[in-house]
Amino acid sequence: MVIKVTGVLEFEPENRTRKHEDQASWKRVAMIHTHDDLHLYYAWFVKQRFGLDFIKPLRGAHVTIINDRDSEAPNFDLAKTAFHGKSIDFFLEIEPRTNGEHWWLRVHCPDGETIREVCGLKPNPFHGMHMTLGHINHKYLEHSKYILQCCQNFSIISSEPKKPLSEHEIVELNSC
């Protein structure tokens, strides 16, 4: 099952860290912001179940669709002109994923794949489209890795490869 979510596409978002500032001259970034606390909602469930506190994403709930070198995205400015500020639908898988250090939700975003292709990029980014829930403070990393191992041993979190969007039941949440 996946949940349909709508966000707003933002090209070249504000730099939040020294790393962002240092990379701004050669890196192109575009992300879908949901302007809600969806990542905090999932983080709360992980904390209740496993006792893990996350370091939260600096940019809030978002899906990064472009995070590539300028030279790899020759049509970035064209895409920015056409798509900046537009509403974009994407689909969240409901099961959290982790490598022990980072926790996330898988994302399907056909429009994001198309926008990447317009930019001259491959449709799927290196790390796959995802919504970051948070990462673990190094003091608690071993505990998080232990949780991952337990989840794998008892099939609490599946290790299935990502299925195509067409194989998922899509649930749309409507605002009141």
Secondary structure, DSSP 8 states (H G I E B T S, - for coil): -EEEEEEEEEES----SHHHHHHTTTEEEEEEE--S-HHHHHHHHHHHHH---EE--TT-SEEEEEEEEGGG-TTHHHHHHHHTT-EEEEEEESS-EESSSEEEEEEE-HHHHHHHHHTTS-SS-TT-SEEEEEEE-GGGHHHHHHHHHHHHHTTSS-------GGGS-EEE----
